[in-house]
């Protein structure tokens, strides 16, 4: 298992479940920081240093501790409309981006793309359109699929945007299962894939090394199973 994934001038640390810290220079981009109550997490919200927080959608296992981390660091949360409004009501700084929109940052840009998923915020209101997030950090392009079913848009991303690294859910039930994730990885064409969302809300017991073995035995794609 990999503790830190280093690619060119970017370092990626795994928080567990679907959470990451992506570091470039002085910038720490935190994605879906579900820590409190998370079975795989080893860090507390107070341990996290963030310059920006990005959220794919409003389920608690992705929204997680984002508001607390935002307040601790004076770091804005970027999310789609309904989730951004919810986080602002909780006292966080927010940036509202529609699905299909791109926001520019000192470290690069993030495009919020479609994800095939839905659900409710902690207050019971719909969180709106779930998103996947395409990060362009200049030298490195990372695509976080969030929670999603298999969809044709992955072919478009692979053809036009050409990610270097992809974070792909494999758990089934709430998103793609292993076999569907293998198809997604092939369509995206990223050289490195990190499996996510296999420790909670899954379709039975899910082994990320089964995904790794299947992916690496049938493609030239590297699979990095990461640990927090």
Secondary structure, 3 states (H helix, E strand, C coil): CECEEEECCEEEEEEECCEEEEEECCEEEEECCCCCCCCCCCCCHHHCCCCEEECCCCCHHHHCCHHHHHHHHCCEEEECHHHHHHHHHCCCCEEECCCCCEEEECCEEEEEEECCCCCECCCCCECCCCEEEEEECCCCEEEECCCCCCCCHHHHHHHHHCCCEEEEECCCCCCCCHHHHHHHHHHHCCCEEEEECCCCCCCCCCCHHHHHHHHHHHCCCEECCECC
